Amino acid sequence: MIAAQLLAYYFTELKDDQVKKIDKYLYAMRLSDETLIDIMTRFRKEMKNGLSRDFNPTATVKMLPTFVRSIPDGSEKGDFIALDLGGSSFRILRVQVNHEKNQNVHMESEVYDTPENIVHGSGSQLFDHVAECLGDFMEKRKIKDKKLPVGFTFSFPCQQSKIDEAILITWTKRFKASGVEGADVVKLLNKAIKKRGDYDANIVAVVNDTVGTMMTCGYDDQHCEVGLIIASDLVLPRHWHQCLLHGGTEAH
């Protein structure tokens, strides 16, 4: 009985100590109203510069257009593949939407590692890896014979002139694959898929993770107007790649 009480006391003290440590760090992160207003003012100024033809080249927030003009309206249906590349892992999802009785969304996903040698290798190695993972995913679900629409979430700053094209401006995070900056990532992926020859895919859209987040939230709430990603290191200007704003413009 005494041993049990001592054990309970130990874990209680340990928990309290952890809470105190967390509170200590959170306290240091508290910002005054004046600081928050200053951040808001500077961020708004940079967004305005990003939208300006004259100041865009030097603006911290690039305001790159996404070419996604609206959020889901609830009428969507079909069978889709979604790719999500941009972190330590690569995620693939199959999304099935139907309108039987109540609208139903069925999702199944799988996460694949992105090894350091791939991240720091050549662009062809990176997209061969993506194509291989996609082939594995389709093989397991026996859908290699289907040419499903594919949405590609590519979480890096890209210049777009249409929704199914994205020219990588610069790598961020830990990615450094050569031969990709200045190239269309959709073409690189299509080339890797075609080289395999064991399945086909129709990449209909490429978006940033913030846009993908907004589309997901917008599916449930059509009043959603902003998608936001805050990276773990909190370096906002670099990692707020493309925040979709009202009117189809996103902040970089």
Backbone as CSV, one residue per row, in Angstrom:
resi,resn,N_x,N_y,N_z,CA_x,CA_y,CA_z,C_x,C_y,C_z
1,MET,0.840,-1.195,0.000,0.000,0.000,0.000,0.882,1.254,0.000
2,ILE,1.886,1.241,0.889,2.793,2.379,0.963,3.560,2.545,-0.347
3,ALA,3.987,1.403,-0.913,4.711,1.444,-2.189,3.854,2.058,-3.285
4,ALA,2.574,1.682,-3.323,1.655,2.224,-4.329,1.475,3.724,-4.152
5,GLN,1.369,4.163,-2.891,1.211,5.583,-2.624,2.452,6.366,-3.047
6,LEU,3.621,5.786,-2.755,4.867,6.440,-3.152,4.987,6.548,-4.672
7,LEU,4.570,5.494,-5.369,4.614,5.496,-6.834,3.672,6.548,-7.404
8,ALA,2.470,6.600,-6.824,1.501,7.596,-7.273,2.021,9.008,-7.033
9,TYR,2.649,9.212,-5.871,3.219,10.524,-5.530,4.332,10.894,-6.520
10,TYR,5.154,9.910,-6.855,6.270,10.139,-7.775,5.776,10.619,-9.132
11,PHE,4.762,9.908,-9.667,4.245,10.278,-10.984,3.518,11.617,-10.940
12,THR,2.861,11.915,-9.803,2.201,13.207,-9.661,3.229,14.329,-9.695
13,GLU,4.329,14.150,-8.949,5.392,15.149,-8.926,6.040,15.296,-10.295
14,LEU,6.224,14.151,-10.986,6.826,14.180,-12.318,5.937,14.951,-13.282
15,LYS,4.641,14.707,-13.201,3.699,15.394,-14.079,3.694,16.889,-13.796
16,ASP,3.680,17.252,-12.501,3.692,18.664,-12.137,4.957,19.337,-12.638
17,ASP,6.084,18.635,-12.547,7.346,19.188,-13.002,7.324,19.438,-14.507
18,GLN,6.744,18.508,-15.258,6.642,18.669,-16.710,5.754,19.852,-17.064
19,VAL,4.644,19.994,-16.349,3.739,21.117,-16.593,4.447,22.438,-16.327
20,LYS,5.216,22.486,-15.251,5.951,23.701,-14.924,6.957,24.047,-16.009
21,LYS,7.629,23.027,-16.541,8.596,23.264,-17.604,7.909,23.824,-18.845
22,ILE,6.764,23.242,-19.182,6.010,23.721,-20.353,5.543,25.149,-20.130
23,ASP,5.004,25.428,-18.933,4.538,26.782,-18.621,5.685,27.788,-18.713
24,LYS,6.881,27.360,-18.296,8.041,28.237,-18.346,8.356,28.642,-19.778
25,TYR,8.332,27.661,-20.689,8.612,27.965,-22.092,7.501,28.792,-22.720
26,LEU,6.246,28.454,-22.404,5.122,29.190,-22.968,5.113,30.633,-22.495
27,TYR,5.514,30.845,-21.240,5.534,32.208,-20.708,6.488,33.086,-21.509
28,ALA,7.624,32.503,-21.891,8.613,33.263,-22.665,8.109,33.586,-24.069
29,MET,7.096,32.857,-24.535,6.568,33.067,-25.886,5.392,34.033,-25.912
30,ARG,4.946,34.485,-24.743,3.823,35.419,-24.703,4.220,36.764,-25.302
31,LEU,3.341,37.325,-26.101,3.604,38.594,-26.765,2.596,39.636,-26.293
32,SER,3.069,40.834,-26.143,2.187,41.928,-25.742,1.302,42.330,-26.912
33,ASP,0.243,43.055,-26.635,-0.638,43.552,-27.693,0.130,44.441,-28.660
34,GLU,1.042,45.250,-28.106,1.831,46.148,-28.954,2.704,45.359,-29.930
35,THR,3.307,44.267,-29.445,4.144,43.435,-30.308,3.313,42.757,-31.385
36,LEU,2.150,42.256,-31.016,1.270,41.597,-31.984,0.816,42.579,-33.061
37,ILE,0.497,43.800,-32.663,0.082,44.818,-33.630,1.238,45.160,-34.565
38,ASP,2.451,45.225,-34.015,3.628,45.504,-34.835,3.865,44.389,-35.853
39,ILE,3.739,43.139,-35.408,3.890,42.000,-36.317,2.833,42.057,-37.411
40,MET,1.582,42.325,-37.041,0.489,42.401,-38.003,0.747,43.499,-39.035
41,THR,1.205,44.656,-38.571,1.459,45.782,-39.466,2.568,45.463,-40.463
42,ARG,3.650,44.872,-39.962,4.774,44.537,-40.842,4.421,43.428,-41.824
43,PHE,3.646,42.449,-41.328,3.256,41.351,-42.205,2.323,41.848,-43.309
44,ARG,1.387,42.728,-42.945,0.476,43.284,-43.944,1.244,44.098,-44.983
45,LYS,2.264,44.842,-44.530,3.080,45.624,-45.459,3.795,44.705,-46.442
46,GLU,4.351,43.582,-45.938,5.057,42.654,-46.809,4.105,41.974,-47.796
47,MET,2.890,41.675,-47.348,1.901,41.094,-48.256,1.569,42.079,-49.376
48,LYS,1.429,43.354,-49.012,1.147,44.388,-50.011,2.298,44.505,-50.998
49,ASN,3.528,44.446,-50.478,4.690,44.483,-51.364,4.706,43.268,-52.296
50,GLY,4.310,42.119,-51.755,4.274,40.904,-52.570,3.287,40.991,-53.713
51,LEU,2.216,41.744,-53.519,1.206,41.920,-54.569,1.591,43.009,-55.571
52,SER,2.634,43.761,-55.243,3.059,44.865,-56.100,4.026,44.388,-57.175
53,ARG,3.793,44.841,-58.396,4.690,44.493,-59.502,6.102,45.020,-59.243
54,ASP,6.192,46.202,-58.642,7.491,46.840,-58.442,8.273,46.224,-57.288
55,PHE,7.568,45.851,-56.200,8.262,45.402,-54.996,8.277,43.891,-54.817
56,ASN,7.559,43.159,-55.648,7.499,41.708,-55.497,8.871,41.027,-55.504
57,PRO,9.798,41.428,-56.393,11.095,40.731,-56.435,11.848,40.752,-55.112
58,THR,11.679,41.804,-54.319,12.417,41.902,-53.053,11.528,41.649,-51.834
59,ALA,10.259,41.382,-52.047,9.335,41.179,-50.933,9.610,39.860,-50.223
60,THR,9.475,39.872,-48.920,9.643,38.641,-48.135,8.475,37.706,-48.355
61,VAL,7.270,38.272,-48.453,6.055,37.486,-48.668,5.676,37.620,-50.137
62,LYS,5.899,36.561,-50.915,5.837,36.665,-52.376,4.420,36.714,-52.952
63,MET,3.417,36.286,-52.216,2.031,36.312,-52.696,1.886,35.589,-54.040
64,LEU,2.340,34.362,-54.089,2.311,33.575,-55.318,0.887,33.107,-55.623
65,PRO,0.402,33.306,-56.850,-0.964,32.870,-57.189,-1.075,31.354,-57.215
66,THR,-2.227,30.858,-56.801,-2.435,29.415,-56.710,-3.240,28.841,-57.861
67,PHE,-4.055,29.673,-58.512,-4.949,29.241,-59.591,-6.072,28.338,-59.088
68,VAL,-6.250,28.273,-57.784,-7.447,27.661,-57.211,-8.408,28.808,-56.942
69,ARG,-9.529,28.832,-57.643,-10.393,30.006,-57.628,-11.545,29.928,-56.635
70,SER,-11.822,28.748,-56.116,-12.956,28.630,-55.196,-12.752,27.413,-54.309
71,ILE,-13.500,27.372,-53.221,-13.453,26.222,-52.328,-14.522,25.219,-52.758
72,PRO,-14.484,23.985,-52.284,-15.498,22.987,-52.652,-16.904,23.483,-52.322
73,ASP,-17.879,23.114,-53.161,-19.250,23.548,-52.923,-20.164,22.410,-52.473
74,GLY,-19.584,21.216,-52.271,-20.385,20.094,-51.795,-20.903,19.186,-52.892
75,SER,-20.731,19.575,-54.144,-21.231,18.755,-55.261,-20.179,17.785,-55.777
76,GLU,-18.991,17.832,-55.207,-17.882,17.003,-55.693,-18.146,15.520,-55.431
77,LYS,-17.734,14.702,-56.379,-17.816,13.260,-56.201,-16.791,12.594,-57.106
78,GLY,-16.407,11.385,-56.745,-15.462,10.659,-57.569,-14.414,9.931,-56.747
79,ASP,-13.432,9.393,-57.458,-12.364,8.591,-56.877,-11.044,9.281,-57.219
80,PHE,-10.267,9.655,-56.207,-9.089,10.487,-56.427,-7.869,9.946,-55.676
81,ILE,-6.694,10.355,-56.159,-5.445,10.104,-55.462,-4.857,11.455,-55.042
82,ALA,-4.357,11.523,-53.818,-3.709,12.740,-53.338,-2.289,12.415,-52.898
83,LEU,-1.345,13.221,-53.348,0.063,13.081,-52.958,0.448,14.271,-52.092
84,ASP,1.220,14.033,-51.052,1.637,15.113,-50.155,3.126,14.988,-49.874
85,LEU,3.916,15.836,-50.545,5.370,15.811,-50.401,5.844,17.141,-49.830
86,GLY,6.652,17.066,-48.776,7.149,18.315,-48.233,7.775,18.209,-46.864
87,GLY,7.691,17.060,-46.231,8.267,16.894,-44.905,9.188,15.705,-44.833
88,SER,9.305,15.151,-43.645,10.190,14.001,-43.453,9.614,12.733,-44.059
89,SER,8.324,12.762,-44.371,7.678,11.599,-44.974,6.824,12.031,-46.152
90,PHE,6.473,11.075,-46.960,5.661,11.301,-48.157,4.353,10.539,-47.976
91,ARG,3.242,11.251,-48.055,1.937,10.644,-47.800,1.138,10.511,-49.100
92,ILE,0.490,9.369,-49.252,-0.394,9.127,-50.388,-1.768,8.757,-49.850
93,LEU,-2.793,9.338,-50.431,-4.165,9.063,-50.009,-5.031,8.696,-51.205
94,ARG,-5.975,7.831,-50.970,-7.050,7.591,-51.931,-8.317,8.156,-51.299
95,VAL,-8.977,9.055,-52.001,-10.165,9.724,-51.481,-11.344,9.398,-52.379
96,GLN,-12.375,8.817,-51.803,-13.584,8.472,-52.546,-14.755,9.258,-51.978
97,VAL,-15.400,10.017,-52.844,-16.529,10.863,-52.438,-17.778,10.417,-53.191
98,ASN,-18.856,10.177,-52.464,-20.114,9.813,-53.119,-21.262,10.603,-52.526
99,HIS,-22.427,10.489,-53.162,-23.606,11.243,-52.732,-24.756,10.324,-52.355
100,GLU,-24.442,9.134,-51.949,-25.490,8.211,-51.523,-26.013,8.645,-50.166
101,LYS,-27.313,9.006,-50.119,-27.931,9.540,-48.907,-27.141,10.773,-48.460
102,ASN,-26.454,10.690,-47.348,-25.598,11.795,-46.926,-24.257,11.678,-47.624
103,GLN,-23.697,12.845,-47.954,-22.407,12.828,-48.645,-21.377,12.110,-47.785
104,ASN,-20.706,11.175,-48.385,-19.770,10.345,-47.636,-18.383,10.435,-48.257
105,VAL,-17.377,10.620,-47.404,-15.988,10.678,-47.857,-15.231,9.539,-47.199
106,HIS,-14.663,8.688,-48.033,-13.860,7.579,-47.520,-12.414,7.806,-47.917
107,MET,-11.512,7.769,-46.925,-10.100,7.987,-47.201,-9.260,6.846,-46.648
108,GLU,-8.267,6.462,-47.403,-7.266,5.518,-46.920,-5.907,6.067,-47.332
109,SER,-4.953,5.967,-46.427,-3.660,6.594,-46.697,-2.507,5.715,-46.257
110,GLU,-1.353,6.057,-46.754,-0.131,5.359,-46.369,1.018,6.359,-46.375
111,VAL,1.895,6.220,-45.409,3.032,7.128,-45.284,4.314,6.396,-45.664
112,TYR,5.112,7.038,-46.500,6.389,6.482,-46.945,7.529,7.397,-46.486
113,ASP,8.614,6.799,-46.039,9.786,7.573,-45.640,10.442,8.221,-46.856
114,THR,11.044,9.379,-46.611,11.849,10.026,-47.645,13.282,10.071,-47.143
115,PRO,14.106,9.094,-47.506,15.477,8.989,-46.968,16.338,10.199,-47.306
116,GLU,17.362,10.432,-46.486,18.256,11.563,-46.679,18.961,11.510,-48.026
117,ASN,19.332,10.316,-48.465,20.035,10.222,-49.748,19.125,10.601,-50.915
118,ILE,17.821,10.450,-50.738,16.866,10.867,-51.768,16.675,12.379,-51.711
119,VAL,16.525,12.904,-50.511,16.306,14.346,-50.314,17.495,15.163,-50.819
120,HIS,18.706,14.614,-50.630,19.910,15.336,-51.021,20.511,14.824,-52.320
121,GLY,19.817,13.955,-53.012,20.325,13.402,-54.267,19.916,14.238,-55.462
122,SER,19.638,13.571,-56.559,19.218,14.268,-57.784,17.699,14.350,-57.845
123,GLY,17.216,15.260,-58.683,15.779,15.390,-58.861,15.159,14.125,-59.428
124,SER,15.870,13.476,-60.344,15.340,12.239,-60.928,15.202,11.150,-59.874
125,GLN,16.143,11.090,-58.932,16.036,10.114,-57.846,14.822,10.400,-56.968
126,LEU,14.611,11.672,-56.674,13.476,12.062,-55.824,12.155,11.682,-56.461
127,PHE,11.969,12.021,-57.724,10.679,11.753,-58.364,10.529,10.284,-58.756
128,ASP,11.636,9.589,-58.973,11.563,8.135,-59.138,11.051,7.493,-57.845
129,HIS,11.494,8.041,-56.712,11.040,7.546,-55.408,9.549,7.797,-55.231
130,VAL,9.101,9.007,-55.599,7.672,9.332,-55.505,6.860,8.390,-56.382
131,ALA,7.323,8.169,-57.606,6.619,7.287,-58.537,6.597,5.850,-58.038
132,GLU,7.691,5.416,-57.424,7.759,4.059,-56.874,6.770,3.886,-55.724
133,CYS,6.700,4.871,-54.840,5.764,4.816,-53.720,4.323,4.804,-54.225
134,LEU,4.049,5.632,-55.226,2.701,5.670,-55.794,2.347,4.325,-56.422
135,GLY,3.305,3.722,-57.119,3.071,2.405,-57.701,2.793,1.357,-56.640
136,ASP,3.535,1.400,-55.549,3.321,0.471,-54.438,1.939,0.656,-53.840
137,PHE,1.544,1.916,-53.648,0.235,2.232,-53.085,-0.900,1.699,-53.969
138,MET,-0.775,1.896,-55.276,-1.811,1.458,-56.210,-1.832,-0.067,-56.335
139,GLU,-0.653,-0.675,-56.268,-0.562,-2.130,-56.343,-1.285,-2.774,-55.158
140,LYS,-1.070,-2.251,-53.975,-1.702,-2.806,-52.777,-3.220,-2.697,-52.824
141,ARG,-3.722,-1.669,-53.506,-5.165,-1.457,-53.577,-5.755,-1.929,-54.897
142,LYS,-4.905,-2.557,-55.715,-5.335,-3.150,-56.986,-6.043,-2.124,-57.882
143,ILE,-5.446,-0.945,-58.005,-6.031,0.102,-58.847,-5.038,0.589,-59.912
144,LYS,-4.049,-0.249,-60.221,-3.076,0.150,-61.234,-3.691,0.283,-62.621
145,ASP,-4.805,-0.398,-62.817,-5.456,-0.333,-64.129,-6.351,0.896,-64.264
146,LYS,-6.509,1.666,-63.188,-7.348,2.867,-63.224,-6.472,4.101,-63.428
147,LYS,-6.909,5.015,-64.261,-6.222,6.290,-64.428,-6.984,7.335,-63.619
148,LEU,-6.689,7.384,-62.315,-7.426,8.258,-61.420,-6.857,9.683,-61.432
149,PRO,-7.714,10.685,-61.226,-7.214,12.063,-61.101,-6.321,12.176,-59.868
150,VAL,-5.187,12.859,-60.026,-4.220,12.992,-58.936,-4.042,14.467,-58.583
151,GLY,-4.167,14.765,-57.290,-3.842,16.089,-56.778,-2.501,16.016,-56.065
152,PHE,-1.589,16.923,-56.391,-0.221,16.879,-55.875,0.009,18.071,-54.947
153,THR,0.095,17.804,-53.641,0.459,18.840,-52.684,1.972,18.881,-52.581
154,PHE,2.553,19.958,-53.082,4.012,20.135,-53.119,4.330,21.352,-52.265
155,SER,4.855,21.116,-51.066,4.925,22.162,-50.037,6.181,23.027,-50.118
156,PHE,6.394,23.615,-51.283,7.550,24.482,-51.492,7.124,25.659,-52.368
157,PRO,7.822,26.794,-52.291,7.426,27.958,-53.085,7.598,27.709,-54.580
158,CYS,6.514,27.865,-55.311,6.519,27.610,-56.755,5.830,28.745,-57.507
159,GLN,6.318,28.980,-58.709,5.668,29.923,-59.616,4.742,29.134,-60.521
160,GLN,3.479,29.540,-60.580,2.504,28.827,-61.392,1.881,29.741,-62.432
161,SER,1.649,29.196,-63.628,0.909,29.911,-64.662,-0.397,29.210,-64.961
162,LYS,-0.551,27.997,-64.407,-1.786,27.238,-64.504,-1.804,26.211,-63.383
163,ILE,-2.949,25.620,-63.160,-3.128,24.809,-61.960,-2.369,23.490,-61.991
164,ASP,-2.011,23.006,-63.179,-1.295,21.733,-63.250,0.173,21.917,-63.643
165,GLU,0.730,23.068,-63.266,2.140,23.350,-63.525,2.705,24.115,-62.335
166,ALA,3.911,23.768,-61.898,4.527,24.468,-60.766,6.037,24.469,-60.935
167,ILE,6.596,25.649,-61.142,8.036,25.799,-61.295,8.630,26.070,-59.909
168,LEU,9.468,25.172,-59.426,10.070,25.340,-58.111,11.009,26.547,-58.101
169,ILE,10.732,27.491,-57.189,11.584,28.676,-57.066,12.842,28.341,-56.276
170,THR,12.648,27.737,-55.123,13.788,27.343,-54.290,13.355,26.264,-53.309
171,TRP,14.262,25.370,-53.006,13.983,24.372,-51.978,13.982,25.046,-50.610
172,THR,13.201,24.524,-49.697,13.234,24.952,-48.309,13.297,23.691,-47.445
173,LYS,13.265,23.890,-46.121,13.331,22.776,-45.178,14.635,22.017,-45.427
174,ARG,14.609,20.720,-45.476,15.849,19.956,-45.618,16.073,19.466,-47.041
175,PHE,15.189,19.807,-47.959,15.290,19.312,-49.334,16.357,20.074,-50.128
176,LYS,17.167,19.302,-50.862,18.225,19.913,-51.676,18.440,19.150,-52.989
177,ALA,17.469,18.388,-53.429,17.626,17.579,-54.636,18.016,18.463,-55.824
178,SER,19.050,18.066,-56.526,19.571,18.870,-57.631,18.701,18.754,-58.882
179,GLY,18.752,19.807,-59.695,18.069,19.782,-60.984,16.574,20.003,-60.921
180,VAL,16.075,20.483,-59.780,14.629,20.689,-59.644,14.279,22.170,-59.614
181,GLU,15.104,22.981,-58.960,14.840,24.422,-58.931,14.824,24.965,-60.357
182,GLY,13.757,25.698,-60.681,13.583,26.229,-62.024,12.882,25.284,-62.976
183,ALA,12.515,24.091,-62.494,11.845,23.094,-63.340,10.403,22.889,-62.886
184,ASP,9.590,22.376,-63.794,8.193,22.065,-63.507,8.113,20.702,-62.816
185,VAL,7.684,20.697,-61.554,7.675,19.450,-60.786,6.645,18.458,-61.319
186,VAL,5.597,18.956,-61.956,4.597,18.051,-62.547,5.216,17.283,-63.711
187,LYS,5.975,17.973,-64.540,6.651,17.304,-65.655,7.647,16.267,-65.144
188,LEU,8.369,16.616,-64.086,9.349,15.679,-63.524,8.668,14.428,-62.991
189,LEU,7.513,14.601,-62.350,6.785,13.444,-61.833,6.193,12.616,-62.968
190,ASN,5.628,13.292,-63.954,5.075,12.570,-65.112,6.151,11.759,-65.821
191,LYS,7.347,12.337,-65.915,8.459,11.642,-66.561,8.832,10.379,-65.781
192,ALA,8.855,10.490,-64.456,9.201,9.337,-63.617,8.141,8.244,-63.722
193,ILE,6.870,8.640,-63.795,5.772,7.672,-63.920,5.834,6.972,-65.274
194,LYS,6.067,7.767,-66.325,6.136,7.206,-67.680,7.308,6.245,-67.809
195,LYS,8.421,6.548,-67.145,9.606,5.693,-67.200,9.325,4.316,-66.616
196,ARG,8.469,4.274,-65.582,8.111,2.987,-64.984,7.280,2.158,-65.960
197,GLY,6.228,2.764,-66.507,5.403,2.089,-67.500,4.411,1.074,-66.977
198,ASP,4.298,0.920,-65.644,3.379,-0.099,-65.117,2.051,0.479,-64.643
199,TYR,1.910,1.805,-64.706,0.626,2.434,-64.392,0.616,3.834,-64.988
200,ASP,-0.538,4.441,-65.026,-0.683,5.799,-65.551,-1.378,6.646,-64.496
201,ALA,-1.164,7.951,-64.544,-1.784,8.858,-63.584,-2.072,10.183,-64.270
202,ASN,-3.155,10.813,-63.859,-3.571,12.077,-64.453,-3.447,13.164,-63.390
203,ILE,-2.319,13.882,-63.388,-2.096,14.919,-62.384,-2.850,16.176,-62.807
204,VAL,-3.957,16.437,-62.144,-4.858,17.518,-62.555,-4.583,18.823,-61.831
205,ALA,-3.887,18.766,-60.681,-3.632,19.987,-59.929,-2.418,19.812,-59.024
206,VAL,-1.653,20.894,-58.887,-0.548,20.922,-57.922,-0.750,22.166,-57.051
207,VAL,-0.715,21.971,-55.736,-0.966,23.068,-54.799,0.025,23.005,-53.646
208,ASN,0.102,24.089,-52.896,0.899,24.136,-51.688,0.112,23.527,-50.537
209,ASP,0.809,23.206,-49.426,0.117,22.584,-48.295,-0.922,23.505,-47.674
210,THR,-0.686,24.819,-47.715,-1.674,25.732,-47.154,-2.960,25.727,-47.976
211,VAL,-2.806,25.630,-49.296,-3.976,25.569,-50.168,-4.727,24.256,-49.933
212,GLY,-3.971,23.154,-49.819,-4.605,21.867,-49.525,-5.346,21.886,-48.210
213,THR,-4.758,22.551,-47.211,-5.417,22.680,-45.910,-6.707,23.463,-46.035
214,MET,-6.661,24.543,-46.788,-7.872,25.347,-46.964,-8.960,24.583,-47.704
215,MET,-8.581,23.822,-48.724,-9.569,23.051,-49.471,-10.236,22.002,-48.575
216,THR,-9.440,21.390,-47.702,-9.982,20.386,-46.788,-10.960,21.014,-45.811
217,CYS,-10.548,22.142,-45.224,-11.436,22.833,-44.281,-12.655,23.411,-44.996
218,GLY,-12.420,23.926,-46.205,-13.513,24.516,-46.966,-14.577,23.511,-47.368
219,TYR,-14.186,22.247,-47.433,-15.155,21.212,-47.785,-16.235,21.111,-46.715
220,ASP,-15.841,21.311,-45.451,-16.793,21.251,-44.340,-17.381,22.611,-43.992
221,ASP,-16.630,23.674,-44.260,-17.073,25.019,-43.913,-16.797,25.962,-45.071
222,GLN,-17.825,26.306,-45.824,-17.647,27.126,-47.014,-17.381,28.589,-46.694
223,HIS,-17.346,28.942,-45.410,-16.967,30.296,-45.013,-15.458,30.412,-44.798
224,CYS,-14.756,29.298,-44.939,-13.297,29.302,-44.754,-12.643,30.144,-45.852
225,GLU,-11.758,31.060,-45.466,-11.125,31.953,-46.433,-9.597,31.917,-46.396
226,VAL,-9.012,31.315,-45.380,-7.554,31.320,-45.259,-7.066,29.944,-44.833
227,GLY,-6.041,29.460,-45.522,-5.350,28.247,-45.089,-3.997,28.649,-44.534
228,LEU,-3.599,28.064,-43.430,-2.394,28.509,-42.744,-1.556,27.327,-42.265
229,ILE,-0.272,27.369,-42.567,0.684,26.395,-42.053,1.756,27.165,-41.282
230,ILE,1.988,26.778,-40.034,3.074,27.366,-39.263,4.076,26.258,-38.977
231,ALA,5.295,26.425,-39.455,6.307,25.385,-39.305,6.768,25.303,-37.861
232,SER,7.377,24.178,-37.521,7.793,23.951,-36.146,8.873,24.920,-35.685
233,ASP,9.650,25.473,-36.646,10.691,26.414,-36.233,10.184,27.842,-36.208
234,LEU,8.924,28.056,-36.581,8.277,29.355,-36.498,8.959,30.448,-37.310
235,VAL,9.637,30.073,-38.390,10.217,31.072,-39.287,9.156,31.398,-40.324
236,LEU,8.288,32.325,-40.001,7.088,32.532,-40.801,7.333,32.960,-42.239
237,PRO,8.175,33.959,-42.519,8.300,34.392,-43.908,8.724,33.276,-44.852
238,ARG,9.555,32.335,-44.373,10.029,31.273,-45.262,9.007,30.159,-45.379
239,HIS,8.300,29.837,-44.332,7.461,28.650,-44.354,5.968,28.939,-44.511
240,TRP,5.574,30.198,-44.564,4.199,30.491,-44.949,4.197,30.527,-46.471
241,HIS,4.515,29.406,-47.090,4.785,29.423,-48.537,3.672,30.099,-49.318
242,GLN,2.476,29.575,-49.176,1.403,30.096,-50.009,0.104,30.030,-49.211
243,CYS,-0.259,31.129,-48.610,-1.469,31.162,-47.780,-2.603,31.699,-48.641
244,LEU,-3.551,30.857,-48.978,-4.607,31.215,-49.892,-5.500,32.275,-49.267
245,LEU,-5.594,33.418,-49.894,-6.409,34.491,-49.393,-7.631,34.670,-50.270
246,HIS,-8.561,35.498,-49.810,-9.784,35.725,-50.564,-9.439,36.291,-51.942
247,GLY,-9.925,35.654,-52.983,-9.634,36.103,-54.328,-8.622,35.254,-55.045
248,GLY,-8.177,34.171,-54.412,-7.288,33.237,-55.102,-5.836,33.657,-55.136
249,THR,-5.389,34.385,-54.121,-3.995,34.780,-54.048,-3.412,34.248,-52.762
250,GLU,-2.171,33.843,-52.792,-1.595,33.253,-51.603,-0.293,33.918,-51.233
251,ALA,-0.022,33.929,-49.934,1.191,34.578,-49.455,2.328,33.577,-49.394
252,HIS,3.501,34.026,-49.713,4.687,33.151,-49.636,5.473,33.505,-48.380
